[in-house]
């Protein structure tokens, strides 16, 4: 993470100040920044420090060169004291002082700890010297002050007193640090880079304080706090003085603070000998209480305290002191506690590593499962076999717990598994034997095959088959004799377990005689372990035993259809005459199978069971079955519901056979169902077959009317015409027209009927807008050419060739003449007026006669009747184009000279004169006149 600014430098630590140290309190709530700057006098170096409170965000300037934080334990207080230890040297004052004050204490807990500043003894030759660092020895609550000139000062933080001073180098140590494990201080010099280690010499400190500093009080306190030698005589003198003055409490406190100097059996005896005052606690209890306040009792003290406390029946005090680790645990202390509290005694034995007695406690408490883990963890060996033998008769459960621990010990079993199991069995302890062997065999090793078999055997034979079943269910043992256990399971009526252990099909068949007592899911899953031949053989055997196995056999067939093959499975059910089973099996696979046999057999079984809806569904939707095969079966089956047959015949065009089947079996209602709901488009085929079968016309008409417009007209009419039954279609056709049908086929067919019946055919041909002239025209030619002419005329040019032909053939020249005039088509005129090539030399007399008759009808009737100028103009142009000047003169004379609407037409008059000039000039003069 990026650095974060905590506080600004104080004004007293300005830009002219060189920062030489920085430290933070253990709770990270106080910071101390230190620096040096040039003083007012030459050679003087001022020290400036800034104490900053992170919580309050305020600073306090201090005059001094070094400081540090530490946490110390003060007498009479439960909480630790976080103290700031720093050096003070004010510019105007030559004295150096050491300050120790507590910072950050909660005011609710009391006033903070503070020691009056103490004078630091600076030698005269180091008057201008100044500290460069102050390092804390947290292990011994000692502060080391190192100066620029190489001096080291050692202070007792609790009193602030200077305990030692010396110069260790002529150089400056520019960097220092403390070693937490030893309390020593390391420093590196500036110029030579030498590393110095400064530490407390415990063996010589107290004698130095006593003999050199002559401060007995400091010596006693430091020796007591740090447990250092050298002050024993001082303790003894002071202890005797206090005891002589009767100051028992003060004497006890002195012993507590003396380290180990006075904590001897003799001291305990001194306090025990003091008689108790009335109303006051016994001096010895007061002594032990003082020791407990200061720390932990030694072995002898713990024993002497336990004796009266246990005699007074107050073991809860012992429990509390043990919990707080105030007593020294030993075998003797455990022996004292054992009669009163085995749990507490066990705790003492465990802590004192008295293994044998700890194990005795486990036995006495019935905690046998803890014996082996404990003895293994501490490396303690013992004779477990004899212990087991004793427990087996007195406490079988305890023996089991111990045996389980012994067999599961780290590094391998500590007892013989087989021998132990036999020992349990010899006492007829099947349950305990089982529990032991389960623990011993949990690793499932091959070398334990015999024991695995034995474990299952004793439960199967010993009346606890459910236990053996649970063991096999868990699958934790796999090396036992499967064939032997399979027979035992079969003998115990555990059919499923027996089946799991057999591989021979004969054994499996024998067990599966009881399949009705097995879980169906198990049976189905079990087939997955068999090969194809075994599965088929077992299925046949199960089906041969009656319908009770049918349902589970169906589930097997459904699940393993792909593996076993539908052909074989069908045979199994058919051989057992299990049509219902076959139906349910095939019903599960038919939608996914592409085997025609599956689809056929499913249809067959559905029909046999009366499941006609399902048979109909497959016949309708399946593309797999063989149509001919299914059709023949359904026909021969003569089902009361022929809809499956209807779908097969419809899909694969067996319509004639279907119609014949339904008709001959008096299933006429299904004929109507077929043409109205299944396939209206095939009505013509059905009706045609009904015609051939001589069915009642009323029935045929009824189904036609029921189908209505859904029946294709052209095909229906064609079939009716082939059988000369067209008139029968009249009601159906008229009904179609009535519904607004404009299909040409409908109107063509109706027209044929009207023409045959002579039911005002001319009006139909003239007025009907939807028939096809090219269809009705040829139909009329053989019956009435004039009707054919009307039909061709209706074609509006599409049938001109046919119209001309019939007119010439049957002499319908007047009708043709009127048609030509009305059409106003020069190309059409050319077809009738123009001579064909080859006619010049050898004129066809008949064709010429026909042309002549046509021209006469045009001149005499058709054109004179016209009142249309366009018709006259087109006719004249046609005669001119056909190069018929003589005929044109006759035509024009008929129009102009015999009186008509066009007699005064100048263009026609001029045309008549010009034509006469070219063809018959004898008439020119008369025309002009």
Protein Blocks (a to p, Z undefined) as FASTA:
>chain_A
ZZddfbdcdfklcfkbccfbdcddfklpaccdddddddfbehiacdddddddfklopacd
dddfbdcddddddehiabdcdddddddddfklmbdcdddddehiafknopcddddddddd
ddfklmmgccfbdcddfknopacdddfkopacdddfknopafbdcdfbfbdcfbdcddfk
nopacdddfklopacdddddfklmmmmmmmmnopaklmmmmmmmnopahilmmmmmmmmm
mmmnopaklmmmmmmmnojmmmcfklmmmmmmpccdehiacfklmmmmmmmmnmccdfkl
mmmmmmmmmmnopaklmmmmmmnopaccdfklmmmmmmmomklmmmmmmmnopaklmmmm
mmmnopamlmmmmmmmnopacdfklmmmmmmmmmmmlmmmmmmmmmmgghiafbdfklmm
mmmmmnopaklmmmmmmmmmmnopaklmmmmmmmmmmmmmnopamlmmmmmmnopackbc
fklmmmmmmmnopaklmmmmpcbfklmmmmmmmmmmpcfklmmmmmmmpcfklmmmmmmm
mmmnojklmmmmmmmmmmmmmmnopklmmmmmmmnopaklmmmmmmmmmmmpccfklmmm
mmmmmmmnopamlmmmmmmmpckbcfklmmmmmmmnopablklmmmmmmmnopmkmmmmm
mmmnopmkmmmmmmmmmmmmlmmmmmmmmmmnopafklmmmmmmmnmmmpcfklmmmmmm
mnopmmmmmmmmmmmmmnopabfklmmmmmmmmmmnopokllmmmmpmkbcfklmmmmmm
mmommlmmmmmmmnnopammmmmmmmmmnopaklmmmmmmmnopaklmmmmmpccehilm
mccfklmmmmmmmmmmmmmmmmmmpccfklmmmmmmmmmmnopaklmmmmmmmmmmnopa
klmgmklmmmmmmmmmmmommlmmmmmZZ
